[in-house]
Amino acid sequence: MLADIPDVQIANYSSPSQIIISGEKTSVERAGALISKAGVKRIIYLKDNGTFHSKAMNEAAEKLESILEHVEFHQLTIPYIPNVTGTYI
């Protein structure tokens, strides 16, 4: 069904009953109408400023990659606390 709307991609499989799609607003709305007709009971349109997690970000990712190729990374010298473990590293 989403294959009929090439500007929309699945961005995340949050759970078996929750899938996040991403794309241009009009394309996402079109996809919403299609999946609603197919029986989806609840659609929530998120307010954001970009089509993150979609192929629309490929150009930006390529530009960032070319910049990061010239960045020298070093070992951290300042401890930090990641939100995954909550312990100092």
Summary of the structure (lengths in Angstrom):
residues: 89
radius of gyration: 18.6
end to end distance: 45.9
largest distance: 55.1
contacts: 160
relative contact order: 0.14
helix: 34%
strand: 16%
